[in-house]
Amino acid sequence: MNVIILSRNIGLYSTQRLILECRKKGHSVQVIDPLTCNLIIDNDASHIIDNSGQKLVADWVLPRIGSTATNFGAAVIRQFELQGVSVITSSQALLDARDKLVALQLLAKAKIAIPKTLLTSPMEIDGVLIKKEFEFPAIVKLLDSTHGLGVILSESAQNGIAISEAFQRLHHKFIIQKFIKESAGQDIRAFVVNGEVIASMLRCAPEGEYRSNMHRGASATIIDLTVEETETVLKSAEAVGLKVAGVDIMRSNDGPLILEVNASPGLEGIEGVTKVNVAGAIIAYGESLVRAKK
């Protein structure tokens, strides 16, 4: 099969693992930076040409698109979709998952438990409303935050309102969320491929840190999910429309809460901790999409 991986960085661990697993299966694989793509939209023969002048042809496409290329990357994926090419992650699912607010709205609609969240009016910060709706400490989070950057633990209502006002003046989009004290500094990353949780790990922040991101020095160990957690993770990926997803879940006194559903989750941490061949499972899913058409 001819496989295209859409990735801005061929040197990333995740990209290299996917290339290796493709080649193990005997596939021809290309890594294309989505930002080098040119979309020719024509009634008779729409197609995609990269900056070298090559017309891109594939049996299936594996998007590994980061936050710096979300919108244009989604347009590239959509073009492949319209040409009838199978894709691992749909353009709409990428857009929905990457927009944290949209993802939370979809999860809430599906009756999936999430931390209580507030998106404030862009006109004026309502301090009275914030004090009414949240106990402090609480989380103030930029909607475009990644790897724990732009996630602030606000110790008091006064501090939370001040941070919110600063973000608003800088025209940053943000949300306020309930802080889950009983799981401070811990969360679970569960990896979903085609309706199955294939690997999961518990991430623990270093002492004095409340963010459990691996990029911020968190440690991780294998963990088994409960039946309820597994069902919640799978429902979350489905609600956002993702067949391949990294779902972040937190254990609270009221049961599992979904923090985020990631459309392009890294493979290094989950494979290193669990020793599960996650890349191989993703490639097998891509193969199944093509076989299903025959």
WOGI-V850631 format. One record per residue. N is the residue number from 1. PHI is phi in degrees with one decimal (NA if undefined). PSI is psi in degrees with one decimal (none if undefined). D_CENTER is the distance of its C-alpha to the mean C-alpha in whole Angstrom. Layout:
n: (N N)
phi: (PHI PHI)
psi: (PSI PSI)
d_center: (D_CENTER D_CENTER)
//
This chain:
n: (1 2 3 4 5 6 7 8 9 10 11 12 13 14 15 16 17 18 19 20 21 22 23 24 25 26 27 28 29 30 31 32 33 34 35 36 37 38 39 40 41 42 43 44 45 46 47 48 49 50 51 52 53 54 55 56 57 58 59 60 61 62 63 64 65 66 67 68 69 70 71 72 73 74 75 76 77 78 79 80 81 82 83 84 85 86 87 88 89 90 91 92 93 94 95 96 97 98 99 100 101 102 103 104 105 106 107 108 109 110 111 112 113 114 115 116 117 118 119 120 121 122 123 124 125 126 127 128 129 130 131 132 133 134 135 136 137 138 139 140 141 142 143 144 145 146 147 148 149 150 151 152 153 154 155 156 157 158 159 160 161 162 163 164 165 166 167 168 169 170 171 172 173 174 175 176 177 178 179 180 181 182 183 184 185 186 187 188 189 190 191 192 193 194 195 196 197 198 199 200 201 202 203 204 205 206 207 208 209 210 211 212 213 214 215 216 217 218 219 220 221 222 223 224 225 226 227 228 229 230 231 232 233 234 235 236 237 238 239 240 241 242 243 244 245 246 247 248 249 250 251 252 253 254 255 256 257 258 259 260 261 262 263 264 265 266 267 268 269 270 271 272 273 274 275 276 277 278 279 280 281 282 283 284 285 286 287 288 289 290 291 292 293 294)
phi: (NA -94.1 -118.9 -113.4 -101.3 -89.6 -149.3 -82.0 -140.4 -67.4 -82.8 -63.3 -53.2 -60.7 -64.0 -63.5 -65.4 -67.4 -60.2 -59.9 -68.3 -61.2 -67.3 -59.3 -86.1 82.0 -84.4 -87.9 -127.3 -121.6 -105.6 -119.2 -71.3 -58.9 -76.7 -95.8 -88.0 -117.2 -97.1 -95.5 -108.4 -144.5 -59.4 -93.5 -153.4 -67.6 -159.7 -123.4 -124.8 -85.6 -69.9 -86.8 91.9 -81.3 -78.8 -86.2 -129.4 -151.2 -79.3 -154.6 -123.6 -116.8 -74.2 -129.3 -102.6 -83.5 -67.7 -76.0 -133.0 -58.8 -67.7 -69.0 -59.6 -64.7 -64.5 -64.9 -59.8 -59.9 -63.7 -61.2 -58.8 -67.3 -85.2 85.4 -85.1 -69.7 -128.5 -68.4 -123.0 -71.6 -61.1 -68.8 -64.1 -60.6 -63.8 -67.2 -71.2 -71.2 -88.7 -57.6 -67.4 -58.8 -60.3 -63.5 -63.9 -67.2 -64.7 -62.9 -60.9 -82.9 63.3 -98.9 -67.8 -134.3 -63.8 -53.5 -133.4 -128.0 -103.4 -78.6 -60.5 -73.2 -83.2 -158.4 -77.0 -96.6 -62.6 -63.1 -63.4 -61.2 -64.8 -71.0 -87.8 -129.8 -89.4 -114.8 -68.9 -141.5 -100.5 -111.8 -132.6 -67.7 -68.8 -103.9 -70.0 -139.8 56.3 87.4 -73.8 82.5 -114.2 -120.4 -88.8 -95.4 -79.5 -141.9 -61.3 -59.7 -65.7 -62.4 -66.4 -63.8 -63.3 -61.1 -64.4 -65.9 -59.9 -64.2 -64.6 -86.9 62.8 -93.2 -84.1 -151.0 -131.9 -113.3 -131.9 -62.0 -89.1 -89.8 -61.7 -69.5 -123.1 -57.6 79.7 -135.4 -154.5 -117.5 -103.5 -111.7 -105.9 -109.1 -133.5 52.2 77.9 -139.9 -82.3 -98.4 -162.4 -152.3 -144.3 -93.7 -106.6 -124.0 -71.3 -65.7 -56.5 87.9 -113.5 -102.1 -99.1 -99.0 -74.8 -61.2 -67.3 -108.1 89.9 -67.6 -98.9 -143.8 -137.8 -65.0 -143.2 -96.1 -79.4 -74.1 -59.7 -63.1 -64.6 -61.2 -62.2 -65.9 -61.5 -66.3 -63.8 -67.2 -60.7 -65.5 -62.4 -89.8 89.2 -99.6 -93.1 -122.0 -154.2 -106.9 -106.7 -97.9 -130.7 -123.9 -87.9 -117.7 -64.3 -100.7 111.2 -68.7 -121.0 -89.4 -92.2 -162.9 -123.1 -98.7 -85.4 -135.8 -70.6 -68.0 -101.7 -61.1 -64.2 -67.0 -71.2 -64.7 -80.3 -92.9 64.0 -83.5 -80.9 -66.7 -58.9 -62.5 -66.3 -66.0 -63.8 -61.5 -65.6 -59.1 -60.5 -65.8 -63.9 -71.5 -62.0 -65.8 -81.7 -87.0)
psi: (149.7 119.8 134.5 125.9 120.8 106.4 140.6 -13.4 102.8 -20.3 -7.8 146.6 -48.1 -44.6 -43.9 -38.9 -40.6 -38.6 -47.4 -46.0 -33.7 -47.2 -34.0 -34.0 1.3 16.4 152.6 123.8 136.1 140.7 119.7 127.3 119.2 -26.8 -6.1 4.6 142.4 125.6 115.4 111.6 113.1 144.7 -33.8 -38.0 71.2 140.7 177.6 133.4 132.9 178.5 -10.5 -4.4 4.4 131.2 126.4 121.7 132.7 154.3 -36.3 158.6 137.4 98.5 130.5 68.2 121.5 -179.6 -20.5 -11.0 23.6 -55.9 -47.8 -37.6 -39.4 -36.3 -38.9 -46.0 -44.6 -37.7 -42.8 -43.1 -45.1 -23.4 0.6 13.3 135.4 137.6 144.2 -42.6 122.0 157.8 -41.3 -39.8 -39.4 -47.6 -42.5 -41.6 -37.2 -27.1 102.9 -36.4 -46.6 -44.6 -43.6 -38.8 -40.7 -39.4 -44.6 -40.1 -35.7 7.6 35.6 130.2 130.8 161.2 141.4 134.0 143.3 126.2 115.8 161.9 137.9 -9.1 -44.7 138.6 124.3 94.1 -35.6 -43.1 -43.4 -44.8 -34.6 -40.3 -21.7 140.1 151.3 147.3 155.3 167.3 131.6 122.8 128.2 139.2 -21.7 22.4 145.1 149.8 27.1 -9.5 137.1 15.5 115.8 131.2 111.4 121.2 -21.8 160.5 -41.4 -44.9 -42.6 -40.4 -40.9 -42.6 -43.1 -43.4 -37.8 -45.5 -42.0 -42.2 -29.7 3.0 33.9 137.7 134.4 164.9 160.1 135.0 152.1 136.3 123.5 93.3 -37.7 -15.1 27.4 128.9 7.7 141.4 173.8 132.2 119.3 134.5 123.2 132.9 114.9 52.9 19.1 135.9 111.9 -15.9 150.6 148.5 149.1 125.5 131.5 126.0 152.6 162.2 133.1 -2.9 138.4 -8.2 127.3 27.4 139.7 -32.8 -14.3 20.4 13.8 149.2 162.0 147.2 158.1 143.1 144.7 130.8 149.8 167.8 -42.9 -42.3 -42.1 -46.3 -39.9 -42.3 -46.8 -39.9 -34.8 -46.9 -41.0 -40.2 -34.1 -10.9 18.8 134.3 -27.1 120.9 150.1 115.6 124.9 125.7 144.4 138.5 119.1 171.2 -19.4 8.6 -177.0 138.6 136.5 126.7 -42.4 152.4 116.0 130.7 -19.9 62.8 143.2 151.4 -21.8 -49.1 -49.7 -39.6 -39.1 -38.4 -46.0 -18.0 16.6 138.3 77.9 -41.5 -42.0 -38.1 -37.0 -43.1 -41.3 -37.4 -42.9 -42.0 -39.9 -30.7 -40.6 -42.8 -34.5 -21.5 -17.6 none)
d_center: (27 26 22 20 17 15 15 16 17 19 20 17 17 14 16 19 18 17 21 23 22 22 26 27 26 29 26 27 24 23 20 20 19 18 19 23 23 25 25 29 29 32 34 35 33 29 28 25 27 26 28 30 31 30 29 26 26 24 24 20 18 14 12 10 10 9 10 13 14 11 14 17 14 14 18 18 16 18 21 21 20 23 25 25 22 20 16 14 11 13 13 13 10 8 10 10 6 6 9 9 13 12 10 12 15 14 14 17 19 18 20 17 18 16 17 20 18 20 20 23 26 25 29 30 29 30 31 33 30 28 30 31 27 26 28 27 26 23 19 19 16 15 13 11 11 10 11 13 15 16 16 20 22 24 28 30 30 32 29 26 28 29 25 24 27 27 23 25 28 25 23 20 18 17 17 19 18 21 21 21 24 24 21 21 19 18 15 14 11 11 11 11 13 15 16 17 15 16 16 15 16 17 16 19 20 23 26 26 22 20 17 15 13 15 15 17 19 18 20 19 21 20 20 21 19 22 23 21 18 17 18 16 13 14 15 11 10 13 13 10 11 9 12 9 6 6 7 9 13 16 19 21 25 24 22 18 16 12 11 7 5 1 4 5 6 9 12 15 15 14 17 19 19 19 21 19 19 16 16 19 18 15 18 20 18 18 22 22 21 24 27 26 27 30)
//
